[in-house]
Amino acid sequence: MGRKGADGVGDRIILHCDLNCFYASVELLEHPELRGAPTAVCGDPRQRHGVILAKNEAAKAAGVRTGESVWQASQRCPGLHLLPAHHEKYRHYSRLVNEVYQSYTDRVEPFGIDESWLDVTGTLHLFGGDAEGLADAIRARVRETFGLTLSVGVSFNKVFAKLGSDYRKPDATTCIPPAAVPGLVWPLPADRLLGVGPAAAQVLARCGVRTIGELAHAPRDTLRLMLGRQGPQLQDWALGLDRSPVALAGTAEPPKSVGNGLTFPRDLMGEDELRTGFTLLADQVAGRLRRYGLKGTTVQVAIRDPQFRTIQHQRRLDAPTFLSSELVRAAMALTGERWNWRLPVRALTLTVSGLLPQDQAGEQLDLFSPGDSGRRDRRERLERAVDGIRAKYGDGAIAPSSLLGGRKPGSGE
């Protein structure tokens, strides 16, 4: 892997810093009396049908789950304390913590509001030359300065650094040097790897690929057939071949579009199977939009038949969205206009473009009636809660209801 770092981590030294229970931890800064008590953050504590957005470790130990209703959580944990969410406050602390990171390196790339990559390859010698020691020092500084805790992954690329921060929580450092990959990384479930969402995990499982190690050693042509260009890329990541750079602080450009495509092991037939296929794609695309803090204004679908002929069409949405249900609805409407449901489909691609920051996109919600806007707000909170569940328990922890209890597209089951 080239030149070894000062402590054997590898030729690059990448940290991934993940703030623990971020929303709940920020709220508890103003409620120190609740620090040891089970506490959860929700949209509006007065609304019993609202959902849990975040929880502290005490609530987690009591069985409270992100994404469940306030009523369910209160039944599960009668002493649960509920606090309202304050998103501007979370953005404020996110900026402050990232300023701390920038005192160690100019290469700091945020990945959502509570996560960032740091490339310390060129600056580690200024802080003692020990990557694990530096990670511990950053954790201590953030804890002492803000009262917030971090989990930090230390590795030789961004993908494994993120896997390291997810490996052990809360308030921990996990190092993944090249020598540790076979024993530490490869036995893990495939959906623990960055980029392996629910749709890709299901396709891989049908091929008998259930761990990161099996992904690393699967036939490359099979992965390309099943997942398109994504298959070989995921295999490279499983092998530790990610070479993507950490962007300079303040220079990371938002994506111009977000998309996902799948080639199915058997042809899809009929409206119901295509809807299920688009649901798989939209679930991942919508999650990535939320992670980037963006909403899309245009949906494009690409449909490929068994003879490898492809048609592509797009349409502008009524309002910017990051909701999977709205993406599916738009994709199905486009398909119904341009496709004969009785024809077989080999592959589908769903792409969202015309991206806007969520704050700017929110200004356009007056296109809806007040009742529609309220329902849409609830749906947005629910899908964000689903993101929290997957971040904590893995991408396979929860799936769209339309995929449960029925035949998966292309499975033949």
C-alpha positions, 0 to 999 in steps of 0.5 A: 500500500506504499509508504507506511504512516508514522504508526503503521496506519498506511500511506494516508492517514484519514480520520472520520469523526462522528458526534454521538447522539448529536441532537440529544447531546446538544439538547442536554447541554441546556438540561444537565439535570437530565444527563443521566435520565432517559431523554429523547428529542422529537418534533413536538413533545405535545403531539403523541403521534410524533416520532422520536428523532434522537435519544441519549444512551440512557433512553437507548438502554431503556429500549427507546428506538429512533423512528417510533412514535412518542406514544410507543416510546413513552409506553416502553419507557414511562420515565422518558423525558421529551425535548423539542428539536432545535435544528439551528442549534445543531447547525451552530454546534456543527460549525464550531466542532468543524472549526476545531477539526480545522485546527489540525488540518486544512482538509476537513470534509463534512459528511452531514451535520454530525460527521466529518473526514479529516486527512492528517497525513501532512500534519500528523507530525505536528501533533506527535506522529501518533494517529490514534493518539491524535484521535483521542486528543480530538475527542478529549478537546471536543468533550472538554470544550463543548460537552459533546462526545465523538467516535473516531475511525482511523484508517488509510482511506475514507471508507474504512475510516467511516467504518471505524467510527461506526464500529464502536460507540460512544466516545471511542477510537477504532483504528483499521490499518491495512493488516487488520482488514481481513480480521476486522473488516471482512467478517462484517455484514456487507451493509456495514460498508459505505455505499451498500444500501438496502437495495444493493444489500438485497441484490448481493444477498441473492448472489450469496454475498453477505459479508464485506469479505465475500464482496471483496472476493466475489467474481467481478463480472457478476457484481457488474452484471448485478449492480452495474458500475456500482458493483466493481466500485463497491468491491474496490472499497471492500478491498481497501482501494478507495483513493478519494481525497478529503476535500479542503475545508469549505471547498466540497462542492455539493453534487449536481445530481443523485442517482441509483441504478440496478440490473435485476437477475430476472426481467421485471414484468408489470406495473407492480414489479416496476413500482417495487423496483423504483421503491428500492432505488428511491429509498437510497436516492432519497436517503442520500439527498437528506444526507447531503442536505439537498432537495431535488426539483427534477426526476429522470428515469432510464429503463433498459429492456433485455435487448439493452435498448434504453429509454430516458425521460425526465419531468420537473416536480411540483415542489423540491423533495427528498421524499422517497414516496414522491420520487416513486410517484413521479417515476411511475407517472413518467413510466406510465406515459412512456412505457408499455407495462407488458414489456420486460425490463432488465434494468432501472435507473432513477436520478434526481437533479436540479438540487437545492439546499433544504433551507432554500427549497423549504421556501417553496412549500407554499405550493401546498395547502396548509393540510398538505404541508403538514402531512408533508412535514410529518413525512419528512420527519419520519424519513429523517428518523429512518435515516437515524435508525439506519445510521445506528443499526445499519442500512438493512435495519429498516426497509420500505413497507412495500418490500416487506412480505412480498416478492422482491423485484427480480428475485423469482421468489 
